[in-house]
Amino acid sequence: MSNELLCLKGIGKDFGGRTALDDIHLSLEKGAVTGLVGPNGSGKTTLLHVVNGTLIPDRGSRTWAEPYPKVGFQTDTTVVPVHVTGRTWVNWHQDLEGMGSPDWVNEVVHRLRFAVDLDRPVKTYSKGMRRKLGILLAWVGDPGILLLDEPFEGLDPLDREMLVGLLRDWVSLGRHALVSSHTLGELDSASDRLLYLQAGRIRHVLGEGENPQEVYRRLYA
């Protein structure tokens, strides 16, 4: 039985004559974290939206495993009604998704130290709290593929460390996490495979024994 959840072949996406993705080949397999690193505008968020299905590619093909894996997506601009509490919004999503995996949602709340803030109105949230809420919502419904866009931004060092642990534990259950960042940091330690994007293309896949910082400087300096 194949471990592949999704295969992208020759994916291309244009916006108003500008190429955002160009000839992307990518396989997402069970039990792994794939990291996408690159400067702003390199195509990371567009690629996540193509995987999620919120953007349809102009070229190439997407082949999904059967049964079709559910996708959980945390965007860099998660929108939440400010008059509700975080817990109200999470409960609404759990009802919508048929609960999914409440035990795992509770684990995310615990390890990201979010239980108290979850009961506060969203209008009082800091950037880091909003980021935690977006991450938590992505886990609702027990997704087979988890998409996280700049998830470490706004989190303090302990929360970033906890998120790395959550990702490693999550994929050990046979899921896949595709995580983007414009900096290395925790992304390197979380990832089984690290892809460097530039101008909409995968320019480099980190090889064994390579220094991720040196590769970053060579590509983007």
PyMOL commands that set and color helices and strands:
alter all, ss='L'
color gray80, all
select helices_A, chain A and resi 44-52+86-97+102-111+117-119+122-124+127-139+157-171+186-190+212-220
alter helices_A, ss='H'
color red, helices_A
select strands_A, chain A and resi 4-15+18-29+32-37+59-64+71-74+145-149+176-181+193-198+201-205
alter strands_A, ss='S'
color yellow, strands_A
deselect
rebuild
show_as cartoon
